[in-house]
Amino acid sequence: MSVPEVLLLDYGAGNVRSAAKALERAGMTVRVSDSPADVPHAPALVVPGQGHFRQVMEAFDTGGFHGPVLDAARAGTPLLGICVGMQMLLTDSEEAPGTPGLNLVPGTVRKFAAGEGRKVPQMGWNSLDKVGDSPLLRGLACPAYAYFVHSYYVPLGVDVDAGALTEYGVPFWAAFSHGNIHATQFHPEKSGAVGLAILERFRRHVLEK
């Protein structure tokens, strides 16, 4: 079997180098591209993201990726969003009212409320508990632990097929799968063996199925 290839989008607002290394360790061939013209020909897309939602979406749109990525995702191309790349998949975010996301998964990204003993952003390890049969978590022993750095989250009320839940004052989706759309709020490249296992499952259960 040939090694599956992913197109890692370099639009100026993602940790491309670390993501590429992690994807390669998980057995994928990684092609990094800053050209939206490459998107329609890609067998799979990986959308990283870090920073403020408005800045990330503006960089994505200015780079010309919005339309091609929407077209590819709607046509069934597998897509993996990481960190803010997960939040971008939703309709919008409380971090940037009036700035639209990709709306591939309807819903609004919410901000954590600080509480006693609970600082915002959440920084550190948190548990993953499976809900349904996400390809990203298939066969993974849970609770597993992944590394998070974020102030905003995808609320439990967002309707997805399956995924993993965790809690930080409120329950939220730490990862999800919805048709050909997959995402993790945590950083797989910073989550040790668990992060690598989840990327390997993306390869095995999504790209090689």
Secondary structure, DSSP 8 states (H G I E B T S, - for coil): ----EEEEE-SSSS-HHHHHHHHHHTT-EEEEE--GGGGGG-S-EEE---S-HHHHHHHHHHTT-HHHHHHHHHTT--EEEETHHHHTTEEEETTSTT-----SEEEEEEE---BTTB-SSEEEEEEEEEES--TTTTT--SSEEEEEEESEEEETTS--SEEEEEESSSEEEEEEEETTEEEESS-GGGSHHHHHHHHHHIIIIII--
